Amino acid sequence: MQQLRDHMQDTLLDHLINQGTGPTLANRRICDLLLLMPLLTHKKILAKEFWLGVKHSGRITLHKLLSEMLEFLCA
């Protein structure tokens, strides 16, 4: 898994270099952040599904603002 991550990071870094920027620490951090995006999206979906399940079960009364935010995300 680490080899795959390193390969993806090197590929992203090569792309940044080809656009005219050098291999700096900031570019390496950008690559790290880009690699985290799918994981963060997945976690966001899991959290939304969890809170929707809590809302629909009715076991816990949700704060009005949280309830409205869930409705907005699902609309």
PQR file of N, CA, C, O and H, with PARSE charges and radii, in Angstrom:
ATOM      1  N   MET A   1       0.827  -1.192   0.000 -0.4000 1.5000
ATOM      2  CA  MET A   1       0.000   0.000   0.000 -0.0000 2.0000
ATOM      3  C   MET A   1       0.872   1.257   0.000  0.5500 1.7000
ATOM      4  O   MET A   1       0.573   2.234  -0.687 -0.5500 1.4000
ATOM      5  N   GLN A   2       1.945   1.216   0.776 -0.4000 1.5000
ATOM      6  CA  GLN A   2       2.839   2.367   0.838 -0.0000 2.0000
ATOM      7  C   GLN A   2       3.478   2.632  -0.526  0.5500 1.7000
ATOM      8  O   GLN A   2       3.672   3.785  -0.911 -0.5500 1.4000
ATOM      9  H   GLN A   2       2.188   0.423   1.335  0.4000 1.0000
ATOM     10  N   GLN A   3       3.805   1.557  -1.257 -0.4000 1.5000
ATOM     11  CA  GLN A   3       4.399   1.731  -2.588 -0.0000 2.0000
ATOM     12  C   GLN A   3       3.414   2.405  -3.539  0.5500 1.7000
ATOM     13  O   GLN A   3       3.796   3.271  -4.326 -0.5500 1.4000
ATOM     14  H   GLN A   3       3.647   0.621  -0.944  0.4000 1.0000
ATOM     15  N   LEU A   4       2.151   2.006  -3.464 -0.4000 1.5000
ATOM     16  CA  LEU A   4       1.133   2.620  -4.311 -0.0000 2.0000
ATOM     17  C   LEU A   4       0.978   4.099  -3.969  0.5500 1.7000
ATOM     18  O   LEU A   4       0.885   4.942  -4.862 -0.5500 1.4000
ATOM     19  H   LEU A   4       1.841   1.302  -2.825  0.4000 1.0000
ATOM     20  N   ARG A   5       0.951   4.408  -2.675 -0.4000 1.5000
ATOM     21  CA  ARG A   5       0.831   5.803  -2.238 -0.0000 2.0000
ATOM     22  C   ARG A   5       2.031   6.612  -2.720  0.5500 1.7000
ATOM     23  O   ARG A   5       1.872   7.728  -3.216 -0.5500 1.4000
ATOM     24  H   ARG A   5       1.027   3.723  -1.950  0.4000 1.0000
ATOM     25  N   ASP A   6       3.229   6.055  -2.575 -0.4000 1.5000
ATOM     26  CA  ASP A   6       4.434   6.755  -3.028 -0.0000 2.0000
ATOM     27  C   ASP A   6       4.402   6.997  -4.532  0.5500 1.7000
ATOM     28  O   ASP A   6       4.782   8.068  -5.006 -0.5500 1.4000
ATOM     29  H   ASP A   6       3.359   5.149  -2.171  0.4000 1.0000
ATOM     30  N   HIS A   7       3.942   5.989  -5.280 -0.4000 1.5000
ATOM     31  CA  HIS A   7       3.859   6.131  -6.739 -0.0000 2.0000
ATOM     32  C   HIS A   7       2.868   7.239  -7.124  0.5500 1.7000
ATOM     33  O   HIS A   7       3.149   8.056  -8.001 -0.5500 1.4000
ATOM     34  H   HIS A   7       3.633   5.119  -4.895  0.4000 1.0000
ATOM     35  N   MET A   8       1.709   7.253  -6.460 -0.4000 1.5000
ATOM     36  CA  MET A   8       0.717   8.289  -6.758 -0.0000 2.0000
ATOM     37  C   MET A   8       1.249   9.675  -6.388  0.5500 1.7000
ATOM     38  O   MET A   8       1.022  10.651  -7.103 -0.5500 1.4000
ATOM     39  H   MET A   8       1.481   6.589  -5.748  0.4000 1.0000
ATOM     40  N   GLN A   9       1.952   9.744  -5.271 -0.4000 1.5000
ATOM     41  CA  GLN A   9       2.513  11.013  -4.841 -0.0000 2.0000
ATOM     42  C   GLN A   9       3.577  11.497  -5.824  0.5500 1.7000
ATOM     43  O   GLN A   9       3.624  12.682  -6.155 -0.5500 1.4000
ATOM     44  H   GLN A   9       2.137   8.951  -4.690  0.4000 1.0000
ATOM     45  N   ASP A  10       4.425  10.591  -6.289 -0.4000 1.5000
ATOM     46  CA  ASP A  10       5.456  10.960  -7.268 -0.0000 2.0000
ATOM     47  C   ASP A  10       4.833  11.424  -8.573  0.5500 1.7000
ATOM     48  O   ASP A  10       5.323  12.363  -9.200 -0.5500 1.4000
ATOM     49  H   ASP A  10       4.387   9.628  -6.020  0.4000 1.0000
ATOM     50  N   THR A  11       3.751  10.768  -8.984 -0.4000 1.5000
ATOM     51  CA  THR A  11       3.066  11.156 -10.209 -0.0000 2.0000
ATOM     52  C   THR A  11       2.466  12.554 -10.080  0.5500 1.7000
ATOM     53  O   THR A  11       2.577  13.367 -10.998 -0.5500 1.4000
ATOM     54  H   THR A  11       3.352  10.006  -8.474  0.4000 1.0000
ATOM     55  N   LEU A  12       1.829  12.833  -8.940 -0.4000 1.5000
ATOM     56  CA  LEU A  12       1.285  14.175  -8.708 -0.0000 2.0000
ATOM     57  C   LEU A  12       2.398  15.215  -8.672  0.5500 1.7000
ATOM     58  O   LEU A  12       2.246  16.313  -9.208 -0.5500 1.4000
ATOM     59  H   LEU A  12       1.739  12.172  -8.194  0.4000 1.0000
ATOM     60  N   LEU A  13       3.510  14.870  -8.041 -0.4000 1.5000
ATOM     61  CA  LEU A  13       4.639  15.791  -7.965 -0.0000 2.0000
ATOM     62  C   LEU A  13       5.237  16.048  -9.354  0.5500 1.7000
ATOM     63  O   LEU A  13       5.602  17.179  -9.675 -0.5500 1.4000
ATOM     64  H   LEU A  13       3.633  13.978  -7.605  0.4000 1.0000
ATOM     65  N   ASP A  14       5.337  15.001 -10.170 -0.4000 1.5000
ATOM     66  CA  ASP A  14       5.819  15.174 -11.544 -0.0000 2.0000
ATOM     67  C   ASP A  14       4.910  16.113 -12.323  0.5500 1.7000
ATOM     68  O   ASP A  14       5.381  16.942 -13.103 -0.5500 1.4000
ATOM     69  H   ASP A  14       5.041  14.082  -9.909  0.4000 1.0000
ATOM     70  N   HIS A  15       3.608  15.979 -12.107 -0.4000 1.5000
ATOM     71  CA  HIS A  15       2.653  16.864 -12.778 -0.0000 2.0000
ATOM     72  C   HIS A  15       2.885  18.314 -12.362  0.5500 1.7000
ATOM     73  O   HIS A  15       2.872  19.213 -13.202 -0.5500 1.4000
ATOM     74  H   HIS A  15       3.226  15.306 -11.473  0.4000 1.0000
ATOM     75  N   LEU A  16       3.098  18.541 -11.061 -0.4000 1.5000
ATOM     76  CA  LEU A  16       3.349  19.902 -10.588 -0.0000 2.0000
ATOM     77  C   LEU A  16       4.650  20.451 -11.169  0.5500 1.7000
ATOM     78  O   LEU A  16       4.728  21.629 -11.518 -0.5500 1.4000
ATOM     79  H   LEU A  16       3.109  17.810 -10.378  0.4000 1.0000
ATOM     80  N   ILE A  17       5.661  19.607 -11.273 -0.4000 1.5000
ATOM     81  CA  ILE A  17       6.942  20.034 -11.834 -0.0000 2.0000
ATOM     82  C   ILE A  17       6.781  20.402 -13.307  0.5500 1.7000
ATOM     83  O   ILE A  17       7.359  21.384 -13.774 -0.5500 1.4000
ATOM     84  H   ILE A  17       5.598  18.650 -10.990  0.4000 1.0000
ATOM     85  N   ASN A  18       5.989  19.610 -14.038 -0.4000 1.5000
ATOM     86  CA  ASN A  18       5.765  19.890 -15.456 -0.0000 2.0000
ATOM     87  C   ASN A  18       5.000  21.185 -15.676  0.5500 1.7000
ATOM     88  O   ASN A  18       5.061  21.772 -16.756 -0.5500 1.4000
ATOM     89  H   ASN A  18       5.519  18.813 -13.659  0.4000 1.0000
ATOM     90  N   GLN A  19       4.279  21.632 -14.651 -0.4000 1.5000
ATOM     91  CA  GLN A  19       3.566  22.905 -14.756 -0.0000 2.0000
ATOM     92  C   GLN A  19       4.464  24.085 -14.414  0.5500 1.7000
ATOM     93  O   GLN A  19       4.020  25.233 -14.448 -0.5500 1.4000
ATOM     94  H   GLN A  19       4.229  21.156 -13.773  0.4000 1.0000
ATOM     95  N   GLY A  20       5.714  23.814 -14.088 -0.4000 1.5000
ATOM     96  CA  GLY A  20       6.664  24.898 -13.868 -0.0000 2.0000
ATOM     97  C   GLY A  20       7.031  25.158 -12.427  0.5500 1.7000
ATOM     98  O   GLY A  20       7.794  26.082 -12.145 -0.5500 1.4000
ATOM     99  H   GLY A  20       6.075  22.881 -14.060  0.4000 1.0000
ATOM    100  N   THR A  21       6.506  24.363 -11.502 -0.4000 1.5000
ATOM    101  CA  THR A  21       6.892  24.544 -10.106 -0.0000 2.0000
ATOM    102  C   THR A  21       7.875  23.463  -9.714  0.5500 1.7000
ATOM    103  O   THR A  21       7.816  22.347 -10.231 -0.5500 1.4000
ATOM    104  H   THR A  21       5.886  23.613 -11.732  0.4000 1.0000
ATOM    105  N   GLY A  22       8.765  23.780  -8.818 -0.4000 1.5000
ATOM    106  CA  GLY A  22       9.784  22.828  -8.398 -0.0000 2.0000
ATOM    107  C   GLY A  22       9.287  21.875  -7.322  0.5500 1.7000
ATOM    108  O   GLY A  22       8.219  22.089  -6.749 -0.5500 1.4000
ATOM    109  H   GLY A  22       8.813  24.686  -8.398  0.4000 1.0000
ATOM    110  N   PRO A  23      10.057  20.819  -7.041 -0.5600 1.5000
ATOM    111  CA  PRO A  23       9.662  19.843  -6.021  0.2800 2.0000
ATOM    112  C   PRO A  23       9.920  20.382  -4.608  0.5500 1.7000
ATOM    113  O   PRO A  23      10.929  20.042  -3.990 -0.5500 1.4000
ATOM    114  N   THR A  24       9.037  21.195  -4.113 -0.4000 1.5000
ATOM    115  CA  THR A  24       9.212  21.805  -2.800 -0.0000 2.0000
ATOM    116  C   THR A  24       8.415  21.041  -1.748  0.5500 1.7000
ATOM    117  O   THR A  24       7.606  20.172  -2.072 -0.5500 1.4000
ATOM    118  H   THR A  24       8.218  21.471  -4.615  0.4000 1.0000
ATOM    119  N   LEU A  25       8.655  21.376  -0.498 -0.4000 1.5000
ATOM    120  CA  LEU A  25       7.908  20.763   0.590 -0.0000 2.0000
ATOM    121  C   LEU A  25       6.415  21.104   0.477  0.5500 1.7000
ATOM    122  O   LEU A  25       5.562  20.273   0.790 -0.5500 1.4000
ATOM    123  H   LEU A  25       9.312  22.082  -0.235  0.4000 1.0000
ATOM    124  N   ALA A  26       6.107  22.314   0.035 -0.4000 1.5000
ATOM    125  CA  ALA A  26       4.703  22.717  -0.136 -0.0000 2.0000
ATOM    126  C   ALA A  26       4.021  21.836  -1.180  0.5500 1.7000
ATOM    127  O   ALA A  26       2.869  21.441  -0.999 -0.5500 1.4000
ATOM    128  H   ALA A  26       6.800  22.989  -0.219  0.4000 1.0000
ATOM    129  N   ASN A  27       4.721  21.526  -2.269 -0.4000 1.5000
ATOM    130  CA  ASN A  27       4.143  20.655  -3.297 -0.0000 2.0000
ATOM    131  C   ASN A  27       3.916  19.252  -2.758  0.5500 1.7000
ATOM    132  O   ASN A  27       2.930  18.601  -3.105 -0.5500 1.4000
ATOM    133  H   ASN A  27       5.657  21.846  -2.416  0.4000 1.0000
ATOM    134  N   ARG A  28       4.822  18.785  -1.915 -0.4000 1.5000
ATOM    135  CA  ARG A  28       4.655  17.459  -1.316 -0.0000 2.0000
ATOM    136  C   ARG A  28       3.418  17.450  -0.412  0.5500 1.7000
ATOM    137  O   ARG A  28       2.677  16.467  -0.369 -0.5500 1.4000
ATOM    138  H   ARG A  28       5.622  19.314  -1.633  0.4000 1.0000
ATOM    139  N   ARG A  29       3.205  18.547   0.303 -0.4000 1.5000
ATOM    140  CA  ARG A  29       2.016  18.637   1.163 -0.0000 2.0000
ATOM    141  C   ARG A  29       0.747  18.698   0.332  0.5500 1.7000
ATOM    142  O   ARG A  29      -0.278  18.137   0.718 -0.5500 1.4000
ATOM    143  H   ARG A  29       3.807  19.345   0.268  0.4000 1.0000
ATOM    144  N   ILE A  30       0.808  19.378  -0.811 -0.4000 1.5000
ATOM    145  CA  ILE A  30      -0.343  19.418  -1.714 -0.0000 2.0000
ATOM    146  C   ILE A  30      -0.683  18.009  -2.183  0.5500 1.7000
ATOM    147  O   ILE A  30      -1.855  17.636  -2.247 -0.5500 1.4000
ATOM    148  H   ILE A  30       1.641  19.833  -1.125  0.4000 1.0000
ATOM    149  N   CYS A  31       0.333  17.235  -2.506 -0.4000 1.5000
ATOM    150  CA  CYS A  31       0.114  15.850  -2.927 -0.0000 2.0000
ATOM    151  C   CYS A  31      -0.539  15.051  -1.807  0.5500 1.7000
ATOM    152  O   CYS A  31      -1.460  14.274  -2.058 -0.5500 1.4000
ATOM    153  H   CYS A  31       1.285  17.538  -2.454  0.4000 1.0000
ATOM    154  N   ASP A  32      -0.076  15.232  -0.581 -0.4000 1.5000
ATOM    155  CA  ASP A  32      -0.681  14.536   0.560 -0.0000 2.0000
ATOM    156  C   ASP A  32      -2.156  14.899   0.700  0.5500 1.7000
ATOM    157  O   ASP A  32      -2.995  14.027   0.925 -0.5500 1.4000
ATOM    158  H   ASP A  32       0.672  15.864  -0.377  0.4000 1.0000
ATOM    159  N   LEU A  33      -2.467  16.178   0.567 -0.4000 1.5000
ATOM    160  CA  LEU A  33      -3.860  16.618   0.689 -0.0000 2.0000
ATOM    161  C   LEU A  33      -4.727  16.053  -0.428  0.5500 1.7000
ATOM    162  O   LEU A  33      -5.866  15.651  -0.190 -0.5500 1.4000
ATOM    163  H   LEU A  33      -1.785  16.886   0.384  0.4000 1.0000
ATOM    164  N   LEU A  34      -4.193  16.022  -1.644 -0.4000 1.5000
ATOM    165  CA  LEU A  34      -4.957  15.464  -2.764 -0.0000 2.0000
ATOM    166  C   LEU A  34      -5.235  13.980  -2.561  0.5500 1.7000
ATOM    167  O   LEU A  34      -6.294  13.483  -2.945 -0.5500 1.4000
ATOM    168  H   LEU A  34      -3.268  16.350  -1.837  0.4000 1.0000
ATOM    169  N   LEU A  35      -4.284  13.276  -1.957 -0.4000 1.5000
ATOM    170  CA  LEU A  35      -4.493  11.857  -1.700 -0.0000 2.0000
ATOM    171  C   LEU A  35      -5.517  11.631  -0.588  0.5500 1.7000
ATOM    172  O   LEU A  35      -6.127  10.563  -0.527 -0.5500 1.4000
ATOM    173  H   LEU A  35      -3.424  13.680  -1.644  0.4000 1.0000
ATOM    174  N   LEU A  36      -5.714  12.597   0.276 -0.4000 1.5000
ATOM    175  CA  LEU A  36      -6.683  12.468   1.361 -0.0000 2.0000
ATOM    176  C   LEU A  36      -8.117  12.759   0.925  0.5500 1.7000
ATOM    177  O   LEU A  36      -9.060  12.356   1.606 -0.5500 1.4000
ATOM    178  H   LEU A  36      -5.219  13.465   0.226  0.4000 1.0000
ATOM    179  N   MET A  37      -8.293  13.444  -0.187 -0.4000 1.5000
ATOM    180  CA  MET A  37      -9.631  13.870  -0.612 -0.0000 2.0000
ATOM    181  C   MET A  37     -10.635  12.709  -0.714  0.5500 1.7000
ATOM    182  O   MET A  37     -11.735  12.838  -0.175 -0.5500 1.4000
ATOM    183  H   MET A  37      -7.527  13.772  -0.741  0.4000 1.0000
ATOM    184  N   PRO A  38     -10.321  11.589  -1.371 -0.5600 1.5000
ATOM    185  CA  PRO A  38     -11.314  10.501  -1.449  0.2800 2.0000
ATOM    186  C   PRO A  38     -11.675   9.942  -0.071  0.5500 1.7000
ATOM    187  O   PRO A  38     -12.833   9.609   0.177 -0.5500 1.4000
ATOM    188  N   LEU A  39     -10.694   9.838   0.820 -0.4000 1.5000
ATOM    189  CA  LEU A  39     -10.973   9.337   2.163 -0.0000 2.0000
ATOM    190  C   LEU A  39     -11.897  10.279   2.914  0.5500 1.7000
ATOM    191  O   LEU A  39     -12.820   9.832   3.594 -0.5500 1.4000
ATOM    192  H   LEU A  39      -9.753  10.108   0.619  0.4000 1.0000
ATOM    193  N   LEU A  40     -11.657  11.575   2.800 -0.4000 1.5000
ATOM    194  CA  LEU A  40     -12.513  12.545   3.472 -0.0000 2.0000
ATOM    195  C   LEU A  40     -13.935  12.513   2.919  0.5500 1.7000
ATOM    196  O   LEU A  40     -14.897  12.631   3.677 -0.5500 1.4000
ATOM    197  H   LEU A  40     -10.907  11.938   2.248  0.4000 1.0000
ATOM    198  N   THR A  41     -14.070  12.356   1.626 -0.4000 1.5000
ATOM    199  CA  THR A  41     -15.400  12.265   1.007 -0.0000 2.0000
ATOM    200  C   THR A  41     -16.135  11.029   1.515  0.5500 1.7000
ATOM    201  O   THR A  41     -17.327  11.085   1.819 -0.5500 1.4000
ATOM    202  H   THR A  41     -13.288  12.261   1.010  0.4000 1.0000
ATOM    203  N   HIS A  42     -15.417   9.919   1.602 -0.4000 1.5000
ATOM    204  CA  HIS A  42     -16.017   8.678   2.099 -0.0000 2.0000
ATOM    205  C   HIS A  42     -16.468   8.839   3.554  0.5500 1.7000
ATOM    206  O   HIS A  42     -17.562   8.408   3.917 -0.5500 1.4000
ATOM    207  H   HIS A  42     -14.449   9.874   1.355  0.4000 1.0000
ATOM    208  N   LYS A  43     -15.632   9.454   4.377 -0.4000 1.5000
ATOM    209  CA  LYS A  43     -15.982   9.680   5.788 -0.0000 2.0000
ATOM    210  C   LYS A  43     -17.181  10.611   5.905  0.5500 1.7000
ATOM    211  O   LYS A  43     -18.024  10.429   6.784 -0.5500 1.4000
ATOM    212  H   LYS A  43     -14.743   9.804   4.082  0.4000 1.0000
ATOM    213  N   LYS A  44     -17.263  11.609   5.025 -0.4000 1.5000
ATOM    214  CA  LYS A  44     -18.402  12.531   5.041 -0.0000 2.0000
ATOM    215  C   LYS A  44     -19.698  11.775   4.746  0.5500 1.7000
ATOM    216  O   LYS A  44     -20.718  12.017   5.390 -0.5500 1.4000
ATOM    217  H   LYS A  44     -16.578  11.756   4.311  0.4000 1.0000
ATOM    218  N   ILE A  45     -19.660  10.875   3.789 -0.4000 1.5000
ATOM    219  CA  ILE A  45     -20.845  10.091   3.435 -0.0000 2.0000
ATOM    220  C   ILE A  45     -21.247   9.182   4.596  0.5500 1.7000
ATOM    221  O   ILE A  45     -22.430   9.064   4.912 -0.5500 1.4000
ATOM    222  H   ILE A  45     -18.831  10.678   3.266  0.4000 1.0000
ATOM    223  N   LEU A  46     -20.261   8.539   5.231 -0.4000 1.5000
ATOM    224  CA  LEU A  46     -20.561   7.666   6.367 -0.0000 2.0000
ATOM    225  C   LEU A  46     -21.175   8.448   7.524  0.5500 1.7000
ATOM    226  O   LEU A  46     -22.119   7.980   8.160 -0.5500 1.4000
ATOM    227  H   LEU A  46     -19.299   8.635   4.973  0.4000 1.0000
ATOM    228  N   ALA A  47     -20.644   9.628   7.794 -0.4000 1.5000
ATOM    229  CA  ALA A  47     -21.176  10.446   8.881 -0.0000 2.0000
ATOM    230  C   ALA A  47     -22.609  10.884   8.576  0.5500 1.7000
ATOM    231  O   ALA A  47     -23.471  10.866   9.455 -0.5500 1.4000
ATOM    232  H   ALA A  47     -19.877  10.008   7.277  0.4000 1.0000
ATOM    233  N   LYS A  48     -22.853  11.276   7.330 -0.4000 1.5000
ATOM    234  CA  LYS A  48     -24.205  11.696   6.938 -0.0000 2.0000
ATOM    235  C   LYS A  48     -25.190  10.532   7.077  0.5500 1.7000
ATOM    236  O   LYS A  48     -26.301  10.715   7.574 -0.5500 1.4000
ATOM    237  H   LYS A  48     -22.153  11.290   6.617  0.4000 1.0000
ATOM    238  N   GLU A  49     -24.788   9.348   6.643 -0.4000 1.5000
ATOM    239  CA  GLU A  49     -25.660   8.178   6.758 -0.0000 2.0000
ATOM    240  C   GLU A  49     -25.934   7.831   8.220  0.5500 1.7000
ATOM    241  O   GLU A  49     -27.050   7.454   8.577 -0.5500 1.4000
ATOM    242  H   GLU A  49     -23.886   9.199   6.240  0.4000 1.0000
ATOM    243  N   PHE A  50     -24.906   7.961   9.065 -0.4000 1.5000
ATOM    244  CA  PHE A  50     -25.090   7.684  10.487 -0.0000 2.0000
ATOM    245  C   PHE A  50     -26.124   8.623  11.090  0.5500 1.7000
ATOM    246  O   PHE A  50     -27.055   8.172  11.756 -0.5500 1.4000
ATOM    247  H   PHE A  50     -23.999   8.267   8.775  0.4000 1.0000
ATOM    248  N   TRP A  51     -25.971   9.927  10.863 -0.4000 1.5000
ATOM    249  CA  TRP A  51     -26.877  10.903  11.469 -0.0000 2.0000
ATOM    250  C   TRP A  51     -28.278  10.806  10.880  0.5500 1.7000
ATOM    251  O   TRP A  51     -29.260  11.056  11.580 -0.5500 1.4000
ATOM    252  H   TRP A  51     -25.214  10.294  10.322  0.4000 1.0000
ATOM    253  N   LEU A  52     -28.385  10.449   9.613 -0.4000 1.5000
ATOM    254  CA  LEU A  52     -29.721  10.222   9.039 -0.0000 2.0000
ATOM    255  C   LEU A  52     -30.381   9.017   9.700  0.5500 1.7000
ATOM    256  O   LEU A  52     -31.585   9.023   9.956 -0.5500 1.4000
ATOM    257  H   LEU A  52     -27.588  10.246   9.045  0.4000 1.0000
ATOM    258  N   GLY A  53     -29.586   7.986   9.975 -0.4000 1.5000
ATOM    259  CA  GLY A  53     -30.116   6.815  10.672 -0.0000 2.0000
ATOM    260  C   GLY A  53     -30.589   7.158  12.073  0.5500 1.7000
ATOM    261  O   GLY A  53     -31.632   6.678  12.517 -0.5500 1.4000
ATOM    262  H   GLY A  53     -28.607   7.982   9.767  0.4000 1.0000
ATOM    263  N   VAL A  54     -29.827   7.984  12.767 -0.4000 1.5000
ATOM    264  CA  VAL A  54     -30.225   8.426  14.105 -0.0000 2.0000
ATOM    265  C   VAL A  54     -31.521   9.219  14.028  0.5500 1.7000
ATOM    266  O   VAL A  54     -32.424   9.035  14.843 -0.5500 1.4000
ATOM    267  H   VAL A  54     -28.980   8.373  12.406  0.4000 1.0000
ATOM    268  N   LYS A  55     -31.600  10.099  13.042 -0.4000 1.5000
ATOM    269  CA  LYS A  55     -32.797  10.930  12.896 -0.0000 2.0000
ATOM    270  C   LYS A  55     -34.030  10.070  12.605  0.5500 1.7000
ATOM    271  O   LYS A  55     -35.089  10.268  13.202 -0.5500 1.4000
ATOM    272  H   LYS A  55     -30.866  10.248  12.379  0.4000 1.0000
ATOM    273  N   HIS A  56     -33.884   9.118  11.684 -0.4000 1.5000
ATOM    274  CA  HIS A  56     -35.025   8.302  11.278 -0.0000 2.0000
ATOM    275  C   HIS A  56     -35.435   7.294  12.348  0.5500 1.7000
ATOM    276  O   HIS A  56     -36.597   6.894  12.406 -0.5500 1.4000
ATOM    277  H   HIS A  56     -33.025   8.957  11.199  0.4000 1.0000
ATOM    278  N   SER A  57     -34.497   6.882  13.193 -0.4000 1.5000
ATOM    279  CA  SER A  57     -34.839   5.921  14.243 -0.0000 2.0000
ATOM    280  C   SER A  57     -35.684   6.576  15.335  0.5500 1.7000
ATOM    281  O   SER A  57     -36.502   5.918  15.978 -0.5500 1.4000
ATOM    282  H   SER A  57     -33.552   7.206  13.146  0.4000 1.0000
ATOM    283  N   GLY A  58     -35.478   7.881  15.537 -0.4000 1.5000
ATOM    284  CA  GLY A  58     -36.261   8.597  16.540 -0.0000 2.0000
ATOM    285  C   GLY A  58     -35.843   8.326  17.972  0.5500 1.7000
ATOM    286  O   GLY A  58     -36.515   8.780  18.898 -0.5500 1.4000
ATOM    287  H   GLY A  58     -34.813   8.415  15.014  0.4000 1.0000
ATOM    288  N   ARG A  59     -34.760   7.603  18.183 -0.4000 1.5000
ATOM    289  CA  ARG A  59     -34.306   7.296  19.543 -0.0000 2.0000
ATOM    290  C   ARG A  59     -33.756   8.531  20.246  0.5500 1.7000
ATOM    291  O   ARG A  59     -33.876   8.677  21.462 -0.5500 1.4000
ATOM    292  H   ARG A  59     -34.214   7.234  17.431  0.4000 1.0000
ATOM    293  N   ILE A  60     -33.152   9.416  19.459 -0.4000 1.5000
ATOM    294  CA  ILE A  60     -32.555  10.627  20.002 -0.0000 2.0000
ATOM    295  C   ILE A  60     -33.160  11.814  19.271  0.5500 1.7000
ATOM    296  O   ILE A  60     -33.273  11.806  18.046 -0.5500 1.4000
ATOM    297  H   ILE A  60     -33.055   9.297  18.471  0.4000 1.0000
ATOM    298  N   THR A  61     -33.546  12.828  20.022 -0.4000 1.5000
ATOM    299  CA  THR A  61     -34.059  14.047  19.415 -0.0000 2.0000
ATOM    300  C   THR A  61     -32.875  14.919  19.004  0.5500 1.7000
ATOM    301  O   THR A  61     -32.044  15.291  19.833 -0.5500 1.4000
ATOM    302  H   THR A  61     -33.454  12.835  21.018  0.4000 1.0000
ATOM    303  N   LEU A  62     -32.813  15.235  17.728 -0.4000 1.5000
ATOM    304  CA  LEU A  62     -31.708  16.040  17.215 -0.0000 2.0000
ATOM    305  C   LEU A  62     -32.014  17.521  17.380  0.5500 1.7000
ATOM    306  O   LEU A  62     -33.168  17.945  17.322 -0.5500 1.4000
ATOM    307  H   LEU A  62     -33.488  14.933  17.055  0.4000 1.0000
ATOM    308  N   HIS A  63     -30.977  18.283  17.582 -0.4000 1.5000
ATOM    309  CA  HIS A  63     -31.098  19.738  17.630 -0.0000 2.0000
ATOM    310  C   HIS A  63     -31.665  20.204  16.291  0.5500 1.7000
ATOM    311  O   HIS A  63     -31.345  19.630  15.250 -0.5500 1.4000
ATOM    312  H   HIS A  63     -30.039  17.938  17.629  0.4000 1.0000
ATOM    313  N   LYS A  64     -32.487  21.217  16.309 -0.4000 1.5000
ATOM    314  CA  LYS A  64     -33.163  21.696  15.103 -0.0000 2.0000
ATOM    315  C   LYS A  64     -32.166  22.053  13.995  0.5500 1.7000
ATOM    316  O   LYS A  64     -32.402  21.739  12.829 -0.5500 1.4000
ATOM    317  H   LYS A  64     -32.747  21.684  17.154  0.4000 1.0000
ATOM    318  N   LEU A  65     -31.060  22.705  14.351 -0.4000 1.5000
ATOM    319  CA  LEU A  65     -30.076  23.104  13.351 -0.0000 2.0000
ATOM    320  C   LEU A  65     -29.463  21.884  12.661  0.5500 1.7000
ATOM    321  O   LEU A  65     -29.307  21.877  11.440 -0.5500 1.4000
ATOM    322  H   LEU A  65     -30.869  22.960  15.299  0.4000 1.0000
ATOM    323  N   LEU A  66     -29.114  20.853  13.436 -0.4000 1.5000
ATOM    324  CA  LEU A  66     -28.546  19.641  12.848 -0.0000 2.0000
ATOM    325  C   LEU A  66     -29.563  18.975  11.933  0.5500 1.7000
ATOM    326  O   LEU A  66     -29.219  18.505  10.849 -0.5500 1.4000
ATOM    327  H   LEU A  66     -29.241  20.858  14.428  0.4000 1.0000
ATOM    328  N   SER A  67     -30.809  18.939  12.370 -0.4000 1.5000
ATOM    329  CA  SER A  67     -31.863  18.342  11.556 -0.0000 2.0000
ATOM    330  C   SER A  67     -32.027  19.097  10.234  0.5500 1.7000
ATOM    331  O   SER A  67     -32.178  18.480   9.179 -0.5500 1.4000
ATOM    332  H   SER A  67     -31.088  19.321  13.251  0.4000 1.0000
ATOM    333  N   GLU A  68     -31.997  20.422  10.292 -0.4000 1.5000
ATOM    334  CA  GLU A  68     -32.125  21.227   9.074 -0.0000 2.0000
ATOM    335  C   GLU A  68     -30.915  21.026   8.153  0.5500 1.7000
ATOM    336  O   GLU A  68     -31.061  20.993   6.932 -0.5500 1.4000
ATOM    337  H   GLU A  68     -31.875  20.923  11.149  0.4000 1.0000
ATOM    338  N   MET A  69     -29.740  20.894   8.734 -0.4000 1.5000
ATOM    339  CA  MET A  69     -28.533  20.671   7.922 -0.0000 2.0000
ATOM    340  C   MET A  69     -28.619  19.332   7.199  0.5500 1.7000
ATOM    341  O   MET A  69     -28.240  19.240   6.032 -0.5500 1.4000
ATOM    342  H   MET A  69     -29.622  20.921   9.726  0.4000 1.0000
ATOM    343  N   LEU A  70     -29.113  18.290   7.873 -0.4000 1.5000
ATOM    344  CA  LEU A  70     -29.273  16.990   7.230 -0.0000 2.0000
ATOM    345  C   LEU A  70     -30.283  17.058   6.097  0.5500 1.7000
ATOM    346  O   LEU A  70     -30.069  16.475   5.034 -0.5500 1.4000
ATOM    347  H   LEU A  70     -29.421  18.365   8.822  0.4000 1.0000
ATOM    348  N   GLU A  71     -31.379  17.768   6.320 -0.4000 1.5000
ATOM    349  CA  GLU A  71     -32.381  17.918   5.261 -0.0000 2.0000
ATOM    350  C   GLU A  71     -31.798  18.642   4.061  0.5500 1.7000
ATOM    351  O   GLU A  71     -32.084  18.288   2.917 -0.5500 1.4000
ATOM    352  H   GLU A  71     -31.552  18.242   7.183  0.4000 1.0000
ATOM    353  N   PHE A  72     -30.977  19.661   4.319 -0.4000 1.5000
ATOM    354  CA  PHE A  72     -30.353  20.407   3.227 -0.0000 2.0000
ATOM    355  C   PHE A  72     -29.397  19.516   2.432  0.5500 1.7000
ATOM    356  O   PHE A  72     -29.362  19.594   1.204 -0.5500 1.4000
ATOM    357  H   PHE A  72     -30.745  19.950   5.248  0.4000 1.0000
ATOM    358  N   LEU A  73     -28.619  18.665   3.120 -0.4000 1.5000
ATOM    359  CA  LEU A  73     -27.660  17.803   2.442 -0.0000 2.0000
ATOM    360  C   LEU A  73     -28.362  16.740   1.600  0.5500 1.7000
ATOM    361  O   LEU A  73     -27.825  16.303   0.581 -0.5500 1.4000
ATOM    362  H   LEU A  73     -28.648  18.601   4.118  0.4000 1.0000
ATOM    363  N   CYS A  74     -29.530  16.330   2.008 -0.4000 1.5000
ATOM    364  CA  CYS A  74     -30.232  15.268   1.306 -0.0000 2.0000
ATOM    365  C   CYS A  74     -31.165  15.795   0.220  0.5500 1.7000
ATOM    366  O   CYS A  74     -31.716  15.016  -0.557 -0.5500 1.4000
ATOM    367  H   CYS A  74     -29.966  16.685   2.835  0.4000 1.0000
ATOM    368  N   ALA A  75     -31.338  17.084   0.166 -0.4000 1.5000
ATOM    369  CA  ALA A  75     -32.253  17.662  -0.845 -0.0000 2.0000
ATOM    370  C   ALA A  75     -31.600  17.730  -2.192  0.5500 1.7000
ATOM    371  O   ALA A  75     -32.218  18.185  -3.155 -0.5500 1.4000
ATOM    372  H   ALA A  75     -30.890  17.717   0.797  0.4000 1.0000
TER
END
